[in-house]
Amino acid sequence: MQLKLYDNPTTFYKNLLKHFFDNIYESLSFYDFLGKLSDTPVVRSLLKPFLELYASRLHAAALPLPLPPILELVQQAKVIAVDECVCRNLWHNCDRPSRTCFKINTSAEAYAEGHKDSLITKDEAVTILTDAADQGLVTQLESCMPPYNYSICCCCRCCCVAMRLRYDHGIYNAMRSGCYVPEFDAEKCTDCGTCVNICPPKALRSGSRPELDVDSCLGCGLCTQHCPSEAIVMANKRPVRQIEERPNPVVWMALWAYVLGFMVPAVVLYSLITGRKTRAFGKLSRD
């Protein structure tokens, strides 16, 4: 699977991202709340399909990838900025590195307008990403209004909103499984259990050789990277399609109407009810 970055350099898209970054803590807290609400029997049948659609066509559509293809995507980026991981700063469930959230291209430009010191070189990004994977963080590509990519995240099972939405609340599209699947060399495997312990969704079980739950596997490649006997390789075997086409005009306008007519007021209302301070979303200007 040949991956590439898709960007939308319009003023409208840039302003949307700026306002999202201004309210990102409130927004992710609201997503977490919706995930918990979707477990309620009364609303489950209505809310879960809505969240699946939102995640696949509007925001996130997170695609986990092993470190090598992520580093290839970094080389495609024209502008890169790095920020603190919002999820780990919100929930503090682990002590892994937090300066691991990357904005790319138009997203980086939008973020850097208020954070000039966030801009970094490709070499610096490679160093941070490599260290993050060494620390057991899942590297993934995220989209905002697919096909447009805006972020490369380094996520942990205990804090990441997208991962928790999938594995705790059953919202699959919040973090899809990637195209890679681990393959094991029985002759090299020593049954040390390293891959079982490092796997974020616990998709591996110990046996004469590790047993894989393919449906749970993210395809993140952490098992391969951390295997001391080099008994695992990642094979590109799952038919995962990277969204490439811009939505047709009707769908596009419907998505924007949803964002401005429901999602923004909902986040603001949630923030007021829970006591979280938020800045109102300003007026968006179209390019």
Secondary structure, 3 states (H helix, E strand, C coil): CCCCCCCCCCHHHHHHHHHHHHCHHHHHHHHHHHHHHCCCHHHHHHHHHHHHHHHHHCEEEEEECCHHHHHHHHHHCCCEEEECCHHHHHHCCCCCCCCCEEEECHHHHHHHCCCHHHECCHHHHHHHHHHHHHCCCEEEEEEECCCCEEEEEEECCCCCHHHHHHHCCCCHHHECCCCEEEEECCCCCCCCCHHHHHCCCCCEECCCCCEECCCCCCCCCHHHHHCCCCCEEEEECCCCCCCCCCCCHHHHHHHHHHHHHHHHHHHHHHHHHHCCCCCCCCCCCCC
